[in-house]
Amino acid sequence: MDSVSMEQNRRRLLEAGVRMLDPAAVYVEDTVTVGAGTLLLPGTILRGNTAVGEGCEIGPNTMLVNCTVGDGATVNSSQCFDSAIGAHTEVGPFAYVRPGCTVGQRVKVGDFVELKNSVVGDDTKISHLTYVGDSDVGAGCNFGCGTVTVNYDGGAKHRTVIGDYAFIGCNTNLVAPVTLGAGAYTAAGSTITEDVPDDALAIARARQVNKEGRAAGRFTKRKK
């Protein structure tokens, strides 16, 4: 796209009530629509059939390709492709939403979170350092830091199903295909390979063993 067409696209959005701190630092293709009151920060790239709602904040340094973004959503320093993001949802910073995702309303997709081919229900929080791939996640769930949906066995992809209001403890591996029921809870550090019933607590880790005195003298140099 030439610079003249780009300037025309930016002017079209500005005249429709879109805000830009630095219009020259925003890239918008002809097919993009943006609602009034949305703020496009420097480094924003909007491509393909992207439609952003009203009152959003996009950027800085964000790329949306063939995405829909609901009213009042925020996408900060992230990349999203061929997906739908619900109203008042927060994405980023440094999140990666890969193709085939439908993210509900008021969802938190935080730093260093990757989503792929997944559905995420309203009010779910995936705050940091988590991979959710080939998954169907209910509403009101909470993912602890370091959660991984283990969706690939080397030959095929498998899905993870998580019911409403499930709580996933930090550093949980969900080895698909697997289902967590509504209200289920996984203990931190667990590797879950079997289905978890509704409202059940799943613990899948070795019991801690302390060896008294075994570490004595090992770190003497560090104490100086």
WOBEL-V933949 format. One record per backbone hydrogen bond with DSSP energy under -1.0 kcal/mol. CO is the residue of the C=O (numbers start at 1). NH is the residue of the N-H. Records with the same first field share a line. If there is no record, write none. Layout:
CO=NH  NH
This chain:
2=6
3=7
4=8
5=9
6=10
7=11
8=12
9=13
10=14
11=15
13=18
14=17
17=37
19=40
22=25
23=26
25=43
27=46
29=32
33=52
35=38
36=55
38=19
39=58
41=44
42=61
44=27
45=64
46=29
47=66
48=50
50=33
51=69
52=35
54=72
56=39
57=75
58=41
60=77
62=45
63=80
64=47
65=82
67=51
68=85
69=53
70=73
71=88
73=57
74=91
75=59
77=94
78=63
79=97
80=65
82=100
83=68
84=103
85=70
86=89
87=106
89=74
90=109
91=76
94=112
95=79
96=115
97=81
99=117
101=84
102=120
103=86
105=123
107=90
108=126
109=92
110=113
111=129
113=96
114=132
115=98
116=134
118=102
119=137
120=104
121=124
122=140
124=108
125=143
126=110
129=146
130=114
131=149
132=116
134=160
135=119
136=162
137=121
139=165
141=125
142=168
144=147
145=171
147=131
148=174
149=151
150=176
151=158
156=153
159=178
160=136
161=180
162=138
163=166
164=183
166=142
167=186
168=144
170=189
172=148
173=192
174=150
178=161
179=196
180=163
181=184
182=199
184=167
185=202
187=190
190=173
192=175
196=181
197=200
200=185
202=187
204=191
211=214
213=216
215=218
220=223
